């Protein structure tokens, strides 16, 4: 029977039966523009309907997701020029082949604030995501990389620890990527980006990639593109991703929404530690490591370890299968580093076996999507012509006390909604 002729049949029940029986193993995508008000497709040739017969459908949602990704990718790619398509193809090919230069250029592309480059970045990310899903399937559904967030107050020895820890991992055959987030100056907007200077040995290791990124004032010290950079690093074959974040504060919750494990590094001699570190951050930690536990600092390190062991018993557990641990380490002598890695692997195995890690990653993707929506909506609001005209005037009135901040915000929102 001729498929195009079948699809031209105007009877709704016939089409329902047709799609349920003859084509139940196929996935079709019908653009809304091809439907009449009754929901019945117009009589058009098969190709013009935009129907794309896919591979055999499986009971799981994995193939459906893949087909949606491929359809979205096709739509995005069609809007690019030949030169742009070649650029994206070259970056993608080099990235999945493990070329560090292509990875660096790809991360630079996603960090760009230029609107056109943002579009190119999304096309590249979509291609990497399709590849990522395929590799996860080959890996029996297990994550391709272990994502670890590192945080701690200034002077805790984060960079020193990462260098020693990273060298140990690369010697064991792992590929390590370090995404070090540097705070940007509120005055000049610039960053030192000096993490590579503190990790001289690791930066020369061909199995390690260090990428410092400025926060640009982003809350939490985690750039809006950090999550996308993680995906690119995993696409480049790096199986351990370390995200070093800025300091410790309430805003550091952002890193917990993109990693599998959150590690808190604390120095042994920093005054009253339990008062100095916010309770919320301790609750987010899956592992607490007391650094610089060598020489004269061994005794203070043991005391701080005992205090945190007691404190963690009083806090609510985030996981039903994992109890946070407190350990002592020294990046100078290497004491405790191997045991720390064993603990981290134990955490990964326990969380994978229980299914908590998979559920956590799914939840993180949704949270990050809404974070990006919120950020983009604010940017769209600020650049709206009517709002942009009124902002200086209303800000001046708020500063002079003639208008309350709440009323000024309401006026701007009304102006925005009236012209959207």
MARKOL-950488 format. One record per residue (C-alpha): chain; x, y, z; residue number from 1. Coordinates in Angstrom, 1 decimal. Example, Ala and Ser with C-alpha at 12.3 -4.5 7.8 and 13.67 -1.06 7.14 Angstrom:
2
drenlo; px; py; pz; torro
A; 12.3; -4.5; 7.8; 1
A; 13.7; -1.1; 7.1; 2
END
This chain:
420
drenlo; px; py; pz; torro
A; 0.0; 0.0; 0.0; 1
A; 1.3; 3.5; -0.8; 2
A; 2.3; 5.3; 2.3; 3
A; 1.7; 8.9; 1.0; 4
A; -1.8; 7.9; -0.1; 5
A; -2.6; 6.5; 3.3; 6
A; -1.5; 9.7; 5.0; 7
A; -3.7; 11.7; 2.7; 8
A; -6.9; 9.9; 3.9; 9
A; -9.1; 12.4; 5.7; 10
A; -10.7; 10.1; 8.2; 11
A; -9.4; 10.5; 11.8; 12
A; -10.2; 7.0; 13.0; 13
A; -8.4; 5.5; 10.1; 14
A; -5.3; 7.5; 10.8; 15
A; -5.4; 6.5; 14.5; 16
A; -5.6; 2.8; 13.7; 17
A; -2.9; 3.2; 11.0; 18
A; -0.4; 4.8; 13.4; 19
A; -1.3; 2.4; 16.2; 20
A; -0.9; -0.8; 14.1; 21
A; 1.1; -0.6; 10.9; 22
A; 3.5; 2.0; 12.1; 23
A; 3.6; 1.4; 15.9; 24
A; 7.3; 0.6; 15.7; 25
A; 8.1; 3.9; 14.0; 26
A; 8.5; 7.3; 15.6; 27
A; 7.1; 10.1; 13.5; 28
A; 7.5; 13.8; 14.1; 29
A; 4.7; 16.0; 12.7; 30
A; 5.3; 19.8; 12.8; 31
A; 2.3; 21.7; 14.1; 32
A; 2.2; 23.7; 10.9; 33
A; 1.1; 20.6; 9.0; 34
A; -2.1; 20.1; 11.0; 35
A; -5.6; 21.6; 10.5; 36
A; -7.7; 22.8; 13.3; 37
A; -9.2; 19.4; 13.7; 38
A; -5.8; 17.9; 14.3; 39
A; -5.8; 15.9; 11.0; 40
A; -2.8; 16.3; 8.7; 41
A; -3.3; 18.1; 5.4; 42
A; -3.2; 16.1; 2.2; 43
A; 0.5; 16.6; 1.4; 44
A; 3.2; 14.4; -0.1; 45
A; 5.0; 12.2; 2.5; 46
A; 8.3; 14.2; 2.4; 47
A; 6.6; 17.6; 2.7; 48
A; 4.7; 16.5; 5.9; 49
A; 8.1; 16.5; 7.7; 50
A; 7.6; 12.9; 8.8; 51
A; 10.9; 11.3; 9.6; 52
A; 10.7; 7.4; 9.9; 53
A; 13.2; 6.3; 12.6; 54
A; 14.8; 3.1; 13.6; 55
A; 12.8; 0.3; 15.4; 56
A; 11.2; 1.7; 18.5; 57
A; 12.2; 0.2; 21.8; 58
A; 10.1; 0.1; 25.0; 59
A; 12.5; 2.5; 26.8; 60
A; 12.5; 6.2; 26.3; 61
A; 16.2; 6.2; 25.3; 62
A; 15.5; 6.1; 21.5; 63
A; 12.7; 8.6; 21.7; 64
A; 15.1; 11.0; 23.4; 65
A; 17.8; 10.3; 20.8; 66
A; 15.4; 11.0; 18.0; 67
A; 14.2; 14.3; 19.6; 68
A; 17.9; 15.3; 20.0; 69
A; 18.6; 14.5; 16.3; 70
A; 15.6; 16.4; 15.1; 71
A; 16.5; 19.4; 17.2; 72
A; 20.1; 19.2; 15.9; 73
A; 18.9; 19.1; 12.3; 74
A; 16.8; 22.2; 12.8; 75
A; 19.6; 24.1; 14.4; 76
A; 22.2; 23.1; 11.8; 77
A; 20.0; 24.2; 8.9; 78
A; 20.3; 27.8; 10.1; 79
A; 24.1; 27.9; 9.9; 80
A; 26.3; 29.0; 7.0; 81
A; 28.6; 26.5; 5.3; 82
A; 31.6; 28.1; 7.1; 83
A; 29.9; 27.8; 10.5; 84
A; 28.9; 24.2; 9.8; 85
A; 32.5; 23.4; 9.0; 86
A; 33.7; 25.1; 12.2; 87
A; 31.2; 23.1; 14.3; 88
A; 32.1; 19.8; 12.5; 89
A; 35.8; 20.4; 13.0; 90
A; 35.5; 21.2; 16.7; 91
A; 33.2; 18.2; 17.2; 92
A; 35.5; 15.8; 15.4; 93
A; 38.6; 17.1; 17.2; 94
A; 36.8; 17.0; 20.6; 95
A; 35.7; 13.4; 20.4; 96
A; 39.2; 12.4; 19.2; 97
A; 40.6; 13.9; 22.4; 98
A; 42.4; 16.9; 20.9; 99
A; 43.0; 19.4; 23.8; 100
A; 43.1; 22.4; 21.4; 101
A; 39.6; 21.6; 20.1; 102
A; 38.4; 21.2; 23.7; 103
A; 39.8; 24.6; 24.6; 104
A; 38.3; 26.3; 21.6; 105
A; 34.9; 24.6; 22.3; 106
A; 34.9; 25.9; 25.9; 107
A; 35.8; 29.4; 24.7; 108
A; 32.9; 29.2; 22.2; 109
A; 30.4; 28.3; 24.9; 110
A; 31.7; 31.0; 27.2; 111
A; 31.3; 33.7; 24.6; 112
A; 28.6; 36.3; 25.2; 113
A; 28.2; 36.9; 21.4; 114
A; 24.7; 35.9; 20.4; 115
A; 25.7; 34.2; 17.1; 116
A; 28.5; 32.3; 18.9; 117
A; 26.0; 31.2; 21.5; 118
A; 23.9; 29.6; 18.8; 119
A; 27.0; 27.8; 17.4; 120
A; 27.8; 26.6; 20.9; 121
A; 24.3; 25.1; 21.3; 122
A; 24.6; 23.2; 18.0; 123
A; 28.0; 21.9; 19.1; 124
A; 26.6; 20.9; 22.5; 125
A; 23.7; 19.1; 20.9; 126
A; 26.1; 17.1; 18.8; 127
A; 28.2; 16.2; 21.8; 128
A; 25.1; 15.3; 23.8; 129
A; 24.0; 12.8; 21.1; 130
A; 27.5; 11.3; 21.1; 131
A; 27.4; 11.3; 25.0; 132
A; 24.2; 9.3; 25.1; 133
A; 25.5; 6.7; 22.6; 134
A; 28.6; 6.2; 24.7; 135
A; 26.6; 5.8; 27.9; 136
A; 24.5; 3.1; 26.1; 137
A; 27.7; 1.3; 25.2; 138
A; 28.8; 1.7; 28.9; 139
A; 25.6; -0.2; 30.0; 140
A; 24.0; 3.1; 31.1; 141
A; 26.7; 3.9; 33.6; 142
A; 28.1; 7.5; 33.7; 143
A; 31.1; 8.1; 31.6; 144
A; 32.8; 10.3; 34.2; 145
A; 33.0; 11.0; 37.9; 146
A; 32.2; 14.6; 38.7; 147
A; 33.6; 16.0; 41.9; 148
A; 33.1; 19.5; 43.3; 149
A; 35.9; 20.9; 45.6; 150
A; 35.3; 23.8; 47.8; 151
A; 37.0; 25.4; 50.8; 152
A; 38.1; 28.7; 52.3; 153
A; 41.1; 30.6; 50.9; 154
A; 44.4; 29.0; 52.0; 155
A; 42.9; 25.6; 52.5; 156
A; 45.4; 24.1; 50.0; 157
A; 42.9; 23.3; 47.2; 158
A; 45.4; 23.9; 44.3; 159
A; 48.2; 22.0; 46.1; 160
A; 45.8; 19.1; 46.8; 161
A; 44.6; 19.0; 43.1; 162
A; 48.1; 18.9; 41.8; 163
A; 49.1; 15.9; 44.0; 164
A; 45.8; 14.2; 43.6; 165
A; 45.7; 14.8; 39.8; 166
A; 49.2; 13.4; 39.3; 167
A; 48.3; 10.3; 41.2; 168
A; 45.2; 9.8; 39.0; 169
A; 46.9; 10.3; 35.7; 170
A; 49.6; 7.8; 36.8; 171
A; 46.9; 5.3; 37.3; 172
A; 45.6; 5.7; 33.8; 173
A; 42.8; 8.2; 34.3; 174
A; 42.2; 11.3; 32.2; 175
A; 41.6; 14.3; 34.5; 176
A; 39.9; 17.6; 33.7; 177
A; 40.1; 20.5; 36.2; 178
A; 37.6; 23.4; 35.8; 179
A; 39.0; 26.0; 38.2; 180
A; 36.7; 28.9; 38.7; 181
A; 38.4; 32.2; 39.5; 182
A; 36.6; 35.2; 41.2; 183
A; 36.2; 38.3; 39.0; 184
A; 36.9; 41.7; 40.3; 185
A; 33.8; 43.7; 41.1; 186
A; 35.7; 46.9; 40.1; 187
A; 37.4; 45.9; 36.9; 188
A; 35.5; 42.8; 36.0; 189
A; 38.8; 41.0; 35.4; 190
A; 40.3; 37.7; 36.9; 191
A; 43.8; 36.6; 37.5; 192
A; 43.1; 33.1; 36.2; 193
A; 46.3; 32.0; 37.9; 194
A; 45.4; 28.4; 38.8; 195
A; 47.7; 26.9; 36.2; 196
A; 50.7; 28.7; 37.8; 197
A; 50.0; 26.9; 41.0; 198
A; 49.7; 23.5; 39.3; 199
A; 52.9; 23.5; 37.2; 200
A; 53.5; 19.7; 37.2; 201
A; 49.8; 18.8; 36.4; 202
A; 49.5; 21.5; 33.7; 203
A; 52.3; 19.8; 31.8; 204
A; 50.7; 16.3; 32.0; 205
A; 49.1; 15.3; 28.7; 206
A; 46.4; 13.3; 30.5; 207
A; 45.3; 16.4; 32.4; 208
A; 43.5; 19.5; 31.3; 209
A; 43.2; 22.6; 33.5; 210
A; 40.8; 25.3; 32.5; 211
A; 40.5; 28.4; 34.7; 212
A; 37.3; 30.4; 34.1; 213
A; 36.2; 33.8; 35.4; 214
A; 33.0; 34.0; 37.5; 215
A; 32.0; 37.3; 35.9; 216
A; 30.0; 38.0; 39.1; 217
A; 28.0; 34.8; 38.8; 218
A; 26.4; 33.8; 42.1; 219
A; 28.1; 30.8; 43.6; 220
A; 31.4; 31.3; 41.8; 221
A; 30.2; 28.8; 39.2; 222
A; 29.9; 30.2; 35.7; 223
A; 26.7; 29.7; 33.7; 224
A; 28.7; 27.6; 31.3; 225
A; 30.4; 25.3; 33.8; 226
A; 27.8; 22.6; 33.3; 227
A; 28.3; 22.8; 29.6; 228
A; 32.1; 22.7; 30.0; 229
A; 31.6; 19.5; 32.0; 230
A; 29.7; 17.9; 29.1; 231
A; 32.5; 18.9; 26.6; 232
A; 35.2; 17.5; 28.8; 233
A; 33.3; 14.2; 29.1; 234
A; 32.9; 14.2; 25.3; 235
A; 36.7; 14.6; 25.0; 236
A; 37.3; 11.4; 26.9; 237
A; 38.0; 12.8; 30.4; 238
A; 36.7; 10.3; 33.0; 239
A; 37.3; 12.5; 36.1; 240
A; 36.1; 16.1; 36.3; 241
A; 37.1; 18.3; 39.2; 242
A; 35.3; 21.6; 39.7; 243
A; 37.2; 23.9; 42.0; 244
A; 35.0; 26.6; 43.3; 245
A; 35.4; 30.0; 44.9; 246
A; 35.7; 30.0; 48.7; 247
A; 32.9; 28.9; 51.0; 248
A; 29.5; 30.7; 51.4; 249
A; 25.8; 30.3; 51.0; 250
A; 26.1; 30.9; 47.3; 251
A; 28.3; 27.7; 46.9; 252
A; 25.2; 25.5; 46.6; 253
A; 25.4; 26.0; 42.8; 254
A; 28.3; 23.5; 42.5; 255
A; 26.3; 20.8; 44.3; 256
A; 23.7; 21.0; 41.4; 257
A; 26.2; 19.8; 38.8; 258
A; 28.5; 17.2; 40.6; 259
A; 28.2; 13.6; 41.8; 260
A; 30.2; 14.3; 44.9; 261
A; 30.9; 17.4; 46.9; 262
A; 34.1; 17.5; 48.9; 263
A; 34.9; 20.2; 51.5; 264
A; 38.6; 21.0; 52.1; 265
A; 39.4; 22.7; 55.4; 266
A; 42.7; 23.9; 56.9; 267
A; 43.5; 22.7; 60.5; 268
A; 44.3; 26.0; 62.0; 269
A; 41.6; 28.5; 61.1; 270
A; 40.1; 29.5; 64.4; 271
A; 36.6; 28.2; 65.4; 272
A; 35.9; 26.0; 62.4; 273
A; 32.3; 25.1; 63.2; 274
A; 31.4; 28.8; 63.4; 275
A; 33.5; 29.9; 60.5; 276
A; 31.8; 27.5; 58.0; 277
A; 28.1; 27.8; 57.3; 278
A; 26.0; 24.9; 58.4; 279
A; 24.4; 24.6; 55.0; 280
A; 27.7; 24.0; 53.3; 281
A; 28.6; 21.2; 55.8; 282
A; 25.3; 19.6; 55.1; 283
A; 26.0; 19.6; 51.3; 284
A; 29.4; 17.8; 51.8; 285
A; 29.7; 14.1; 51.0; 286
A; 33.3; 14.1; 52.3; 287
A; 35.2; 16.5; 54.6; 288
A; 39.0; 16.5; 54.2; 289
A; 41.2; 18.3; 56.8; 290
A; 44.3; 19.4; 54.8; 291
A; 47.9; 20.1; 55.8; 292
A; 47.8; 17.3; 58.3; 293
A; 51.6; 17.1; 58.7; 294
A; 54.4; 18.4; 61.1; 295
A; 53.1; 20.7; 63.8; 296
A; 49.6; 20.7; 62.4; 297
A; 48.9; 17.0; 63.0; 298
A; 47.5; 17.6; 66.5; 299
A; 45.2; 20.5; 65.4; 300
A; 44.1; 18.5; 62.4; 301
A; 43.1; 15.6; 64.6; 302
A; 41.1; 17.9; 66.9; 303
A; 39.3; 19.5; 64.0; 304
A; 38.5; 16.0; 62.6; 305
A; 37.0; 15.0; 65.9; 306
A; 34.9; 18.2; 66.0; 307
A; 33.5; 17.6; 62.5; 308
A; 32.8; 13.9; 63.1; 309
A; 30.6; 15.0; 66.1; 310
A; 29.0; 17.8; 64.1; 311
A; 28.0; 15.6; 61.1; 312
A; 26.2; 13.2; 63.4; 313
A; 23.8; 16.0; 64.3; 314
A; 23.1; 17.1; 60.7; 315
A; 20.4; 15.6; 58.5; 316
A; 21.7; 13.1; 56.0; 317
A; 21.2; 13.9; 52.3; 318
A; 21.6; 10.3; 51.1; 319
A; 19.8; 7.2; 52.3; 320
A; 22.9; 5.0; 51.6; 321
A; 25.9; 7.2; 52.3; 322
A; 27.1; 8.8; 55.6; 323
A; 29.6; 11.7; 55.1; 324
A; 33.1; 10.9; 56.3; 325
A; 35.9; 13.1; 57.8; 326
A; 39.5; 12.3; 56.9; 327
A; 42.9; 13.9; 57.3; 328
A; 45.2; 14.4; 54.3; 329
A; 48.5; 16.0; 53.5; 330
A; 49.4; 17.0; 49.9; 331
A; 53.0; 17.6; 51.0; 332
A; 53.7; 14.1; 52.4; 333
A; 50.9; 12.3; 50.4; 334
A; 49.4; 10.9; 53.6; 335
A; 45.7; 10.1; 53.3; 336
A; 45.4; 10.9; 49.5; 337
A; 45.2; 7.3; 48.4; 338
A; 42.7; 6.5; 51.2; 339
A; 40.7; 9.6; 50.1; 340
A; 40.5; 8.3; 46.5; 341
A; 39.3; 4.9; 47.8; 342
A; 36.6; 6.6; 49.8; 343
A; 35.5; 8.6; 46.7; 344
A; 35.3; 5.4; 44.6; 345
A; 33.3; 3.7; 47.4; 346
A; 30.9; 6.6; 47.3; 347
A; 30.5; 6.3; 43.6; 348
A; 29.9; 2.5; 43.7; 349
A; 27.4; 2.8; 46.6; 350
A; 25.4; 5.6; 44.9; 351
A; 25.4; 3.8; 41.5; 352
A; 24.2; 0.6; 43.0; 353
A; 21.4; 2.3; 44.9; 354
A; 20.3; 4.3; 41.8; 355
A; 20.7; 7.6; 43.7; 356
A; 23.4; 8.8; 41.4; 357
A; 21.2; 8.4; 38.3; 358
A; 18.3; 10.2; 40.0; 359
A; 20.6; 12.9; 41.2; 360
A; 21.9; 13.6; 37.8; 361
A; 18.4; 13.8; 36.3; 362
A; 17.3; 16.2; 39.0; 363
A; 20.5; 18.4; 38.4; 364
A; 19.7; 18.7; 34.7; 365
A; 16.2; 20.0; 35.5; 366
A; 17.6; 22.5; 38.1; 367
A; 20.2; 23.7; 35.7; 368
A; 17.7; 24.2; 32.9; 369
A; 15.6; 26.5; 35.2; 370
A; 18.7; 28.3; 36.4; 371
A; 19.5; 29.2; 32.7; 372
A; 15.9; 30.2; 32.0; 373
A; 16.0; 32.5; 35.0; 374
A; 19.3; 34.1; 33.9; 375
A; 18.2; 34.5; 30.3; 376
A; 14.8; 36.0; 31.3; 377
A; 16.6; 38.6; 33.4; 378
A; 18.9; 39.4; 30.5; 379
A; 15.9; 39.7; 28.2; 380
A; 14.2; 41.9; 30.7; 381
A; 17.2; 44.3; 31.0; 382
A; 17.6; 44.6; 27.2; 383
A; 13.9; 45.2; 26.5; 384
A; 13.7; 48.6; 24.8; 385
A; 10.9; 50.0; 27.0; 386
A; 12.5; 48.7; 30.2; 387
A; 16.0; 49.9; 29.2; 388
A; 14.6; 53.5; 28.7; 389
A; 12.9; 53.6; 32.1; 390
A; 15.7; 51.9; 34.2; 391
A; 17.9; 55.0; 34.6; 392
A; 15.0; 57.3; 35.6; 393
A; 13.5; 54.8; 38.1; 394
A; 17.0; 54.0; 39.6; 395
A; 17.5; 57.7; 40.1; 396
A; 14.2; 58.1; 41.9; 397
A; 14.9; 55.0; 44.1; 398
A; 18.3; 56.5; 45.0; 399
A; 16.7; 59.8; 46.0; 400
A; 14.1; 58.1; 48.1; 401
A; 11.2; 59.3; 46.0; 402
A; 10.2; 55.8; 45.0; 403
A; 10.4; 52.5; 46.9; 404
A; 12.4; 49.6; 45.3; 405
A; 9.3; 47.4; 45.3; 406
A; 7.2; 50.0; 43.4; 407
A; 10.0; 50.7; 40.9; 408
A; 10.2; 47.0; 40.3; 409
A; 6.5; 46.7; 39.7; 410
A; 6.5; 49.6; 37.3; 411
A; 9.3; 48.0; 35.3; 412
A; 7.6; 44.7; 35.2; 413
A; 4.3; 46.3; 34.0; 414
A; 6.2; 48.1; 31.2; 415
A; 7.8; 44.8; 30.2; 416
A; 4.6; 42.8; 30.2; 417
A; 2.7; 45.5; 28.3; 418
A; 5.2; 45.4; 25.4; 419
A; 6.1; 41.7; 25.3; 420
END
